[in-house]
Every structure is written in structure tokens, then in C-alpha cells.
Amino acid sequence: MISGVKTVSSKDSEDMTSAQIMEFRRKIHDAKYIDSAIQRIASVLSKRLIEEHERQ
């Protein structure tokens, strides 16, 4: 094994995925998280639209 590299078994991967799903389920009920996510999406879209417009 290479130092610092950990192999992940399929069981570990399933556990990580389950934990991630549970975390997202918790987050979708958090109004602050949703508001923040919408703001981030709007910011990225606005930036891309401006960049595309400047290239034309």
C-alpha cells in the first residue's frame, strides 16, 4: 500500500453513500441551506452569463 492512500471496500463506499444521502436529506429541510444553495446557483449562473456576453 502506498503511504497515505487508503483503499475503500464496497461496504465502506456504501456506508459513505448512505451517510451522504442522510446528510442531504437533513439539509433539504433546512431553509438557510436551501437559501444559500439558491444564492450560489444564481451567482454561478450570473457569472457565466456575463462571461459569455463579454466574449461576444
Secondary structure, 3 states (H helix, E strand, C coil): CCCCCCCCCHHHHHHHHHHHHHHHHHHCCCHHHHHHHHHHHHHHHHHHHHHHHHHC
